[in-house]
């Protein structure tokens, strides 16, 4: 699979200075963590789940979570598990399995992990891992032990994606201790932890809050403070950190707007796609685009998505610009390993080799999986190309 692999080769050639690389479910963990992109959630109760997965793969989705937790009623769990096994078996009998997204299952309890792996049988080869809810040290260890046991029993590499959403992480008096416990746990199981996900909806719920479509997670200060502390402890660029993904964007239909649209007009005028700009505003996706930009600025990569319309926006804004690539390439040149300061090739900024090295390395990692845009290509063109016909 590859990002933007669903668009025609000639169109990719027009858009990209360096096209996204191909990767598979067997690729190294650091590649998969960077490549997750827009991780689309779907309730495991959907009767045509196998068809949905194939359809979304054809629209550019490369990672999906099939949910047995909050997205379904408590009374539906048994039926959802049965449906999940049935749909995986259906998928496993189809051709072109290499085109499927990375598939994860969000479970409720640790014992579901070995049980589902055993019930999946040969179809377990389609499974990339499990999403672990309300993750803390106390809750997380049994999940990770169950994952390790299931992996050993099946012979299949399985990853964990813990969701950080517990009240202990949100509340100020317990946040430090909770973060330390999470850090100990995921560090112990580092080889199994692909990425950490943020449960911002649960954070808001603890205080009876819900952000409006013209506000990002970063406008809700209590949420922004948790994100900052999670990145501080768990997202460091010194080799101890993990990929932390962006929070879900809840909106996908027209809502009453309180503020002026946040989406800047100039890129759309330059791209001559004012109609696209207006369509995004009408569907409240301008707020999503702003939140994706703030995710990146705050050290997050990828995003939880609950609607397919969000996927092209996340992926378009994940592509490395030609300017970013040029700066990163200059900073990482072997002859500059001793440091120093240089003017960027675009002559609009200072590149300081040592302080900017970690940024450059992360940029090159993103370029590997999302590609580098041509010099005259911006996110508008990438977004338009990624939209389904």
C-alpha positions, 0 to 999 in steps of 0.5 A: 500500500502507499499514500495517494496510491488510489490516484493515477500514476500520472497525477502522482507524478504531477503532484510529487517531487518525491512520491510516497514509498510503498509499505506493507503490514510487515514494514518496520514499526517506525515506518508504520507509525509514521504512515498511519495517517488518518486512522478511520474508526468503524463500529464492528457491528456493520453488516457489510464491514468487509465491503466497507474496508475494501471501499475505504482502501480504494479511497486512500485509507491505509489504517482502520480501527474496528471498534468493540468499545464506545462506538457500540452498545454494551448489549451488542458486544457478543454479536459484534465479535461474531460479526468481526470474525465473520467479516475477517474470514470473508476478507481473507478469502478475497484476492488482492489482500496487499491492498487492504489497510492496516487493521486494528481492533479496539477491545474492551477487556484484555481477555478479548485479545487472545479470544479473538486471535484464536477465533480468527484462525488463518484470517489473523494474518489480516490483523495488525493489532489492537487499540487499548482503551483508557490506558494507564499502568494498572489497566495497560499491563494486563492488555499488553500481557494478553497481546504478547501471549496472543502474538506468541500463540498465533505467530503473528506480529501484533501491535498495540495502540494505547488510548490515553483518555483516563480521568487520572491523566486529565486531573492535575493532582494525578497527571504526573504520576499517571504519565510516569506509570504510562511511560514505564509501561509503554517503555517496557513493551516498546517493541509492541507499542506502535503509537499512542492515541489521545481520547480528547472526547473523554477528556471533555466529557469529564468536565461536561465540555464539547468543543464547537465546530469552529474551535479546535482541541487547542482552544479548550485549554484544559485539553490543550494542557493535557496534550502538551504534557503527554508530548512532553513526557511521551513524545520526545525526539531523543529516542525515548519518545513514541508517535502520538496521534492527533485527536478525533474531529467530531463534525461532518455536517453543517452546524451554526457558525459563530466565527468567521471561517478560519480557512485562509482564502489566498491558497484557494485563490491561487489554486483557482478552487474557490468552489472547493474552499466553500464546500469545505467551509459548509461542511465545517472542515476548515476547523479540521484543517486548522486543527491538523496544522496545530497537531503538527505544530504540537508534535502529533502525527496522524489523526483519529477519524470517524468519517471518511470525508476527513481522510483526504484533508489529513493526508494532504496536510501530511505531505512534506512541502518542497520547502520543508524537504529542502530545509531538512535536506540541507540540515542533514548534509553529512558535511554539516554534522558539526553544526552551524547556521545557514540561510535556507534555499528559499532565502526566507529563514535561518536553518540552525543545524543542531537545534533543527536536526530532530525536526529535519529527521522527523520531516524526512521520515514523514517524506518517506511515507507521505512524499514530497510535493512539487515546488508549485504544489500546495495542500489545495491541489493535494486535497483535490486530488485525494477526494473521491470521485 
